[in-house]
Structures are given as C-alpha cells and as structure tokens.
C-alpha cells in the first residue's frame, strides 16, 4: 500500500474544485453595453454621413430640375423662331406674287401700247403720246427692280437674324443637355468653405451701403421679371444707374426696353436722349426688336442731336450746359420721371472737358434733384472702373454690367450682372441675357462657373 502523504509544513493547502468555482464566480465580468457602444457610435456616424449625402443629392436633383425647366423654355423659344421664319417666308412669297402681278400688268400695258403704236404709226397725233409711254416704261422699270431688291434684302436680313438666334438657342440647348447628362452621372462636390466666403464677401459689400439722399421706397420696374428679382424689386426711384458694356452687348436696346415698357405698361413719361445715333435709325432698330413706336408714343420722347440743335438754336455755353438747360426746359413743359443718356462718353466729348469726380457728382446730383430716375449708358470697361476706382462707378447709385462671353466652339453669349445698387439686396451673379419674343430673358449661364467673373 502507498503510504499516506505527509503534510507539508508551513504551506497552505491548494483550494478544492468547489472553492475554484466560487472564486471565478466572484470575479466581475465586463458589461455587454460597454462592448456594443463603439459599434453603435460607428453606426450613427455612418448613418449621419449617409443623410448628409442624401441631402446633397436632393439639392443636386432640384438644380437639375430647374435646368430642365430652363431647357424647356429655350426649346419653346426655338419653336417660336421657326414659326417666325415660316411667317417671313410667307411674306416673301406673297410679296413675290405681288411683284409678279405688277410685272404681268406692266407687260400687258406695254403690249397695249405697242399695239396702239402700230395703229397710229402713220400719224403724228400718237407719236408724242407713245414717246411718253415708253419713257414712263423706262422710268418705271428700274424703280420696280430697285423696290423688289430692297424688299428682298430687308426680308433676308430679318431671316438671317432669326436664323442666327435659332442657331444660338440650339447650341445652348445642346450644351445644356450634354452638361445635364454629365451632372447626372457624377454630382460635383460642394466647397462649403468657398460658398461661405463668397456669401460673406457679398454681405460685406452690401452692409452699410444705405439709401442715397432724397430717395423713397418706390421702385422703378425694368419689366424683365428675373432682372427685377435680381434688383430686389426694381431700381429705387431717383437713382442714377450706369448701364455699362462693350459694343454689341445690347446696352442701348436694354435701356430703351426699360423706358418703352414703363411708358407702355405704366404710362410713366420718359426721355431717351441719344447723342450717338439719330432718332430714325434708333426707332427702326427698336421696331425690329418688337418695340413698336406707337405703343409708347404718348409717354416716351426720343431726342437726338438734330432735335437738340433745333430746340436750342442761339443758346450760349458749352454742350454740357446746353443739354442740361434743354432737359430742364422740357421738364417744365412736359414733366417726365425717367431719363436715359446715351452715352456718357459722347456727353463728355461734346462738352470738350475732362470731368472731375466733383463735377460728375454734381451732374448726377442734378439728375436726382430733379426727381429723375436716370440710366447712363457707358462703354468704359467695368474691370477698369473697378480697378481704378473711377468716379462714374463711385458716385453712381447702381451699375449694370453687360459683357460678351465666349462659350465653347467660338459661341458668344451675352451676360449681365448687377455690380451695385444702393438700397437693394441684389443678386451679384452673372446671368445669360437673350432677346426673344419681343422681350429680354435672363437665365443662369449653362456653365457651373456662372458665379465667377468672365475675365
């Protein structure tokens, strides 16, 4: 038999199985919530990121829907232009038929005259009469040909303008569809920091601008819906606004549109003072753009240099004082509220004087003191006005800039923006400016760089 183990002196016996279980049961175990918490936090963070992304995609979809609506409007304008071309072709056909009928009538008259000449060839009584008939024929024939040529050229020019506008609309529509397809495939990231910086800069420009002295809360509408929205309801009454742009940017047509529609729709009396273009030429140009003279005849005066010379014959002083006296005399006889001066450069050149800032301030104050809302057309580049802190931009209450922007494949768009307008919370972005259906239409340029300067 194995001898019983001897007890070890000075040592504690090892615990039994039961004691080990009791010890393990008493040790604290980690709570399950502590292990799950990091997973829940990770899940919540992921869910928040997905929600933010969903909001961004929703905003992009809304922007695409707005672009689609603009595309539909452009397509409607194209249809209108095609209808106008069909109408012009109908007029050409009708006029050609009339000319053919005149030619047939003339041929019949010549035949009758020839028959008559044969019948009285032996006598002297009809000789003088026949000579007059043949002379009339020789006189009438070139006149008829010249009239036919003139009518055809006028209609061809009209059709060429309409075809050019249609080509422009079609190019913009095509580019918009292509861009919309690219944006649907990949939505561009939004630089939140840049957006905040832009908004802050715009607010800094607007804060503290204040209302010019002598103005009230009344607004003068441009009667271009989106432009009035950009100007926060229109131009404050009594303001002096620069309409600035290069040749071909339609600044004269746009300014005339303001006065024409104020006269036509609100019976607001105005004067368009042209120092560059003669009155008849200006009115013909506006007629071609759908602004018929008889619609604003009672409330809009159109004055050129010939009218000025005739009215102010014998007056002393330089052209600046002569023009100001002329406006003042008209105001006394026929008060009006809106004045357009085309252009500031011509006014300066005629005055044979380089205006200082104080003199320009006095001129603009003179317009304000007479209660006139004045649009001053200018061709000095806006970039130069902004860099050199030119006096015209500084002393004017507002400024509209028109520019020509090349957009792919040498295609030119006209852009417009409001640079400043005291007393209004303006939208300073660039907008595409088109003339269609007898009016101007503004839309966001079909480029994502629309908020940037075109320079």
DAMOFEN-V546121 format. One record per helix or strand. SS is the DSSP state (a for helix, b for strand). FROM is the first residue (numbers start at 1). LEN is the number of residues. If there is no record, write none. Layout:
# DAMOFEN-V546121
SS,FROM,LEN + SS,FROM,LEN
This chain:
# DAMOFEN-V546121
a,17,10 + a,32,88 + a,127,59 + a,192,15 + b,219,2 + a,225,6 + b,235,2 + b,240,6 + a,251,16 + b,270,5 + a,279,10 + a,293,4 + b,300,4 + a,305,7 + a,319,15 + b,338,5 + a,344,8 + a,357,13 + b,373,6 + a,382,7 + a,391,5 + b,398,9 + b,412,10 + b,431,6 + b,439,5
